[in-house]
């Protein structure tokens, strides 16, 4: 038995996909899965936007109260907030999950759901297992 992908929540072998669930393992027979599709859950576009919005208010207050000399300082605060927003957006995207869906005995099922960092490798492992099955038949 060849293992094509292994993590603490998923194992893909020649014939099976084993997914860890609350009460043990869900086992899918690869030969009975067909019609695969992928769904990526993107974080909302507003993720991290609180930082530039709140800093824009601070920039406006500082610039209006302290006069023109505080404008460079206010722009630095705004730039820092924009950087925080960018970092938060990237972190949210890394935490987002992707799902592999398929048909199993005539009904649609979610085969596995993983963070994006593991999802691509798991799909490659499943693809290798399917190709191996086709080559041996």
N, C-alpha and C positions, 0 to 999 in steps of 0.2 A: 504494500500500500504506500503510494507516494503522497506526501503532504505538500501541497502547492502554496498554501498560506496558513499561518498560525499566529494568533494573538490570544490574549486572555479572554476575548469574547467571541472568537470565530476560528473555526478550523475547516479548511477546504482540502479534501482528499480526492482520489481518483473518482469515487462514486458518490460521495456525500458532501453536504454542506452542513456543518454543525454550528449552531448559533446558541450562545448562552442566553437563557431567559431567567426570569425570577425563580422558577422552580426546577431548574436543571438545564437541559439542552433541548433545543428544537432541531430535529434532524430532517433535512431535505434530501431526497434522492435526485441527483443531477439529471438522470435520464428522464425524470418525470417533470422537469421544469422546462418551460419554453416561453417565447415571447417576452424576453427580458427588456426592461426599461429602467432608466436612471432618473432619479429626482434629487435635485440639490436644493436644500433649504437655505436661501440667502438671508443674511440678517437684514432688518429693515434699513432703508437708506438713511434714516435719521439717527442711526446708532452713532454715538459720539458727537453729535451735533450740539449737545448742550454746552460744550466747551467754547466754541466760537460765539455762540449766541450770548452766553453770559459774559464773556470777555468783551464783546462789542459794547455791552452796556457799561462795563467798567471803563473801557476806552473813552466812550462818549462823556461819562461823568468826569474822568480825570482831565480830559482835554478842555472841557468847558469850565471847570472850577480852577484849574491851575494855570491856565493860559497856554501860550504856544510852546513854551520850553518843555512841557510835560508830554507833548505829542510823541517824541521819539520813545519815551518810556512806555507810553500807552500802546504804541505799535509793537513794541517788544512783547508786552503782555498778550496782545492779540495774536502775534505769531506763535508764542508758546502755546496758547490755547488751540490754535489750528494744528500744531504738531501733536498735541494730546489727542485731538479728535481723530487724526490720521492713524495714530497708534491704536486707539480703541477700535476703530473700524477694522483694522487688520486683525486684531485679536478676536473680534467677534466673527470675522470670516473664518478664521482658523478653528473656532469652536463650533461652527455650524456643521450640521450633519447632512449626509447624503444617504439615499435609500436605493437599494436594488430591488425592483419589483419584477414579478414574473407570474405566469399562469401555472397553476399547479392543479392538475385534475379538473380543469375547466373553470377555475375561479382565480381571481387575482389575489396575490399574496405579497407581503413584504418579506423578501428572503432574508435580508439583513440591513441594518442601519448602523453606520459608523461615522466617526468624525472624518472630515476631509483628509486629514493627515494619513489615515489608514485606508480609506476607501479605495483609492486608485490601485494600491498594491493588492488589495483583496480582489478587486475586479480582474486584474491581470492574472492572479492565481486561478480564479474561476475560469477565465478564458483559456488558460493553459490546460486545465483539467478537461474542459469540453473538447478542445482540439485533440487532446490525447485520446479521448473516448472515440472521436470520429476516426482517428488514424487506425485504431485497433479493430474497428468494426468492418 
